[in-house]
């Protein structure tokens, strides 16, 4: 069975938010920002993995 459509717009929005979080940290080590980025990237991964499974 072929995979379902990949929700590129949703993933792109998540990745854009990752960039915003990184830029807000202003190149400083910010554990909260790193945690938020990790959370966003895990969500994007889950969306893409689910699209490939469908």
C-alpha positions in Angstrom: 0.0 0.0 0.0 1.3 3.4 -0.9 1.9 5.9 1.9 -0.6 8.7 2.4 -0.1 12.3 1.6 2.7 13.9 3.6 1.3 17.0 5.5 4.1 19.3 4.3 2.4 22.5 5.4 2.0 21.3 8.9 5.6 20.1 9.1 6.9 23.3 7.5 5.0 25.4 10.1 6.5 23.3 12.9 10.0 23.7 11.5 9.4 27.5 11.1 8.6 27.6 14.8 11.8 25.8 15.6 13.7 28.6 13.8 11.8 31.2 15.7 12.7 29.5 19.0 16.3 29.3 18.0 16.5 32.9 17.0 14.7 34.0 20.2 17.5 32.4 22.2 19.9 34.8 20.4 22.7 32.2 20.2 22.7 31.7 24.0 22.4 28.4 25.7 18.8 28.3 26.7 17.7 24.9 28.1 14.0 25.9 27.8 14.4 26.8 24.2 16.3 23.6 23.5 13.5 21.6 25.2 10.9 23.4 23.1 12.9 22.7 19.9 13.2 19.0 20.8 9.5 18.9 21.4 8.7 20.5 18.1 11.1 18.3 16.2 9.6 15.2 17.8 6.2 16.3 16.8 7.3 16.8 13.2 8.9 13.4 13.2 5.7 11.8 14.5 3.7 13.5 11.8 6.1 12.3 9.1 6.3 8.8 10.4 2.5 8.5 10.6 2.2 9.7 7.0 4.6 7.0 5.9 2.7 4.4 7.8 -0.7 5.3 6.3 
